Amino acid sequence: MRVRLSKIAARARQRAGATVVDGFFRGASALGKLHPRARPERHGVAVERDLAYLPTGRREHLLDVYRPLGEDGPRPAVLYVHGGGFRILSKDTHWVMGLAFARRGYVVFNVSYRLAPEHPFPAAIEDVCAAYRWVVANAARYGADPARLVLAGESAGANLVTALTVALAYPRPEPWARAAYDEGVLPRAVLPACGLFEVGRPERFRDRFPSLSPFVHDRLVEVSRAYLRGAERLPAEAIDLASPLLVFERGERPTRALPPFFLPCGTRDPLVDDTARLAKALDALGVEHDTRYYPGEPHAFHAFVMREAARSQWRHAYAFLDRALARGAAGPEAGA
């Protein structure tokens, strides 16, 4: 009985923690929008909101398009996938990411997706694959070039764009993943910032960081349990897209060349080891990456764009993209 009550208390603490975090970021996002410099028109950017990438009528299946004005010719595109531990937040809380890339000249498709625990894995990555297919089909309507597509996201969104990259470079058994693969359009670059690249084994964080606060540890446990709820009933290979890092660590060779990765993370971020592991796995596969660690910075520090460390990260990201997009598109087949 005591053990059961302890588990109930732990779940209640985790739910309360998620509510607190969600409220904080939604509040911060709403306050940020009130600043005069947050207005897209001040930056020469137009926004089209709430476009359906799936005809379900769900708010989770909407995206916003941030489009630079006065630009000639098709522009490179960014598919941006928000973070939030697969449980909270949306495209609306991540408007600053859309605006940041659009100011640089990218047409940004900023997407929402279904959230756990109501919609556990694979709902989120299934939605992101659908959003990718919509962007490929509709990019030209918004002045974007699907042949110069960039995938970007932070935290859980970093996981999802990395999983999408796996689906685009490795033929998969899931119909929705195979449909994305069959589009035949590879991203020119992937920017998964401060990613949770392995969702399982949350105890590894406590082992690696003994001083990790109970609040942060509870959030990591909550993420794993909520996102992977019921996953034990899925075939073993299906779990790969929940933890795409493990695909790369196994050294499996893709059938299509993997694009270059930009991997930023703060050194005070509990997820920094996942970034280091992904960089090592990409090295073993011979995949180009620019991995940068920002001393003393916490999780998702680059979202606070007024801070110097965040500005430094964005400068590095833009420079990486300039290099990646200046090259010709990679061929569809992976090198030997």
N, C-alpha and C positions, 0 to 999 in steps of 0.2 A: 504493500500500500504506500509506504513511504517513497519507494523508488518511483511508483507511478505518479505520485504528487510532485515529485522532483522533476519528472519529465514534463508534466503539464505546466509547471512553473517556468521551465526553460523555454517551452514553446510560446508561452504568453510573453516572456521577456523578449524573445526574438521578434514576435509580431509587433510589440510596442516599439522596439528599436527600428524596425522598418518604417513604421509610421512617422517616427521622429525624423529619420533621414529624409524620407519623401517630403515631409512638410518643410524641412529646412531648404532643400534644393528648389522646390516649387516656389517657395517664398522668395529666395534669392533671385531666381529667374524672373519672377514677376516684378520685383523691385528694379532689377537691371534694365528691364524694358522701359521703365519710366525715364531713364537717363536720355537726354536729348541726342547723345551720340549713338544710341541704340537704334535710332530710326533708320531703316534701310535706305530711304531716299537720300539721306545725308551722305551716303557712301556710293551713290550711283547704282543702287541695287533695287530691283523690283522683286516682290515676293508673291507667288500664287500659292494659296493655302488650301489644304484639305482636298487634294486630288486622290481619288481612289485608285490604288494599284491592284486591288482585288474587288470584285463586285459583290461584297458580302454585306455592305451597309454598316460595318463595324468601324468605330473610330480608330481601332488599332491597325486598320488596313488603309490608312491615309498617309500621304506624304506632302511636304511643302517643297516648292521649287524656288531657289534663290538665284536670280539671273542678273548678271551685270548688264547695265544699259550702255548703249552707244558703242558696243563692241562689234567689229566687222568679222564675218566668217564664223564658222562653228568653233565653239570654245571647248576646252577639256572639261570633263564632267567628274563630279565627286558624288558617290553614293555614301551618305553618312548614316551610321547606325549608332544610336545613343546607348549609353551605359545605364547602370542602375541595378546591377545584380540580378538581371533577368526578371525583377519583381516590380520595379517602380520606374517612374519618369517616362518621358515620351519625347517626340520631336519638338513639342512646344516648350519643354524645359531646356532644350538644346539649340535654341535659335541662334545663340552666339556662335556656334560652330558653323552653321550655314552662312551667317553673315561674314565670318572671318575668311572662309574660302572664297565666297563670292566677291569680296573686296579685292581679292588677288586675281580675279578674272575667271574663276571657275563657275560653271553652272552646277549648282548643288541640289541634290535630291535627298532631302532629310526625312527619314522614314520612322514611323512607329511600327510596333509589332505586338503580338499577343504576349502577355506576361504570366509568369508563374506566380503562385502555385495553381491558380485556376487553369492555366494552360502550360503544363510542363513541357520539357523537351519531348519531341522535336518541334513544337509549335513555332518558337522564335526563329529558328534557322529555316524552317519551311517558309515562313513569311518573308524572310530576307531573300531567299532564293526567288520568290515570286516578285518581290520588289525589283531585284536585279533584272529579271526578264522584262518587267514593265519599262525600266529605264532603257534597256537596249532597244526596245521597240519604239519608244516615244522620245528619246533624247533629241532627235533632230527637230521635233516640233518646238523645242525650247532653246534652240540654238546651240545644242551640245553635240559633241562628236563622240559616239559610243566607242570608236576605236581608240580614244584617249580617255578611258575610264579609270578612275582611281577609287579604291575602296578605303574607307576610313571609319574609325570608331574608337571609343575609349572604354576600358574596363570590360563589362559584359559585351559592349559593342565591338571591342577589339577581338574578343572571342568569336563573335558572329561573323565579322568580315574575314577572319582567318579561316573559319569553318567554310565560309562561302568560297574562299580561294581553293581550299581542298576540293570542294565539290566541282569547281571549274577546271581543275588540273588532273583529277583522278576520276575515272568513271565509277559511279556509285550505284548500288542496287535500289536506293529509294527513288520512286518515280519523280518526285519534285526536285531531287538533286540531279537526276539524270536529265531532266528537262532543262535545267540551268546549264549543264555541261553541253548539251546539244545545241545551245545557242552559238557556241564556237567563238564567243567574244571574251578574250582574256583581259583582266585589268592590266594596266601599264605599271601600276605600283599599288602597294598595300601599306596603310599607315595604322597599325593597331597599337594604340597608346595604352600603357600601363595595364596590359591585358591579364585577365584571368584565363589562362590558356589550358589549364587542367581544372575542371570543375570538381571532380571527386577528391577524396582524401584531404578534407580540410584540416585534419589533425597535423598535416605537415607544416602548417604555418606556426602552430604552437611549438612544435619541435625545433623549428628554425629560429623563431623569435620568442624565447621564453618570457620576455617582458611584455609580450603583446597584451593589450588591455582586454578584459573580458568582453567589453562592448564590441570591439572590432572582431574578436574571435567568434562571438555569437553571430555577427553579420555574415562571416564567411561560412559558418556551419549552415546558417539559414539559406544562403544562396545555393549551396550544394543540395540540401534536402528538398528545397522547393523546385529547383530546376530539374533534378533527376527523379522526382517523385514518379514511381511506377516504371522507371527505366529498366529495372531488373527483368521485366517481362519482354524486353526487346532483344533481338539477336545481338550477339556480342559486337559484330562489326558496325551495328547502327550507332553505338555509343561513341564511335570515332568523332562524329561531328559535334558532340558535346565537349570533347577535350581534344581539339585538333593538334595540340602540341604532341600528343602521343603518336599521331601518324608520322610526323616528321622525325620524332626520336626513334621510331622503328627503322628509319632509313629507307622507307618505301619510295621508289622512284616514280615520279608522275609520268603520265603519258603526254603531258603538255608542259612546256617550260614554265617554272614558277617565276612570277615577277619579283622585282626587288622589294624589300621590306624596309620601312623606317620604324624603328623600335625605340621610342622614348619612355623613360620611367624615372621617377624620383627615387633616391636612395633610402628614403624613409617610408617608402611604399611597401607594405607586406607582400605585394605581388612582384617585387623586383626579381625574385628568383625565377619566376615563370618567364620573364623577359630574357634573363640570362640563359635559361635552358633553351628557349626558342632560338636565340642567336647561335648557340652551340650546335643545335640540330640543323639549322640552315647552313652553317659552315660545312658540316659533314656532307650535306647534299650539294654543296657548291653553289648555293643560292646567294646572290648579292644582298647585303643588308647594311644599313647604317644604324648601329645601336648606340644610343646615348643615354648616359646616366647623369641626373641632375642632383648635385650634392645637397642633402638636407631637405629635399622637396617631398611632400606627401603625395598621396594618391590623387590623380587627376588634377594636379596643380596647374596644368596649362589651361584649364577652363577659366581660371581667374586672370583674364587677359590683361588686366592693368598692372600686374606684377612683372618685375623685370625677368624673373626666371621663366614665366610663361611666354613673355615676348621672345626670349632667347629660343625657347623650344619652337615657337612658330617660325622664327627666322630659319632655323635648321630644317624644319619640315618643308618650307617653301623652297629652299635651296635644293633639297633632295628631289623634290618634284620637278624643279626646273631641269635637273640633270636627267631624271628618268624620262621625262616627256620629250626631251631634245633628241633622244635616240629614236631609231625606227622601231616599229612594233615588232615584238618577238614573234617568231613563227609558231604555229600551233603545236608542233611536235617537240617533245623534250629532247635535249641533246643526249647523246649516248653517255 
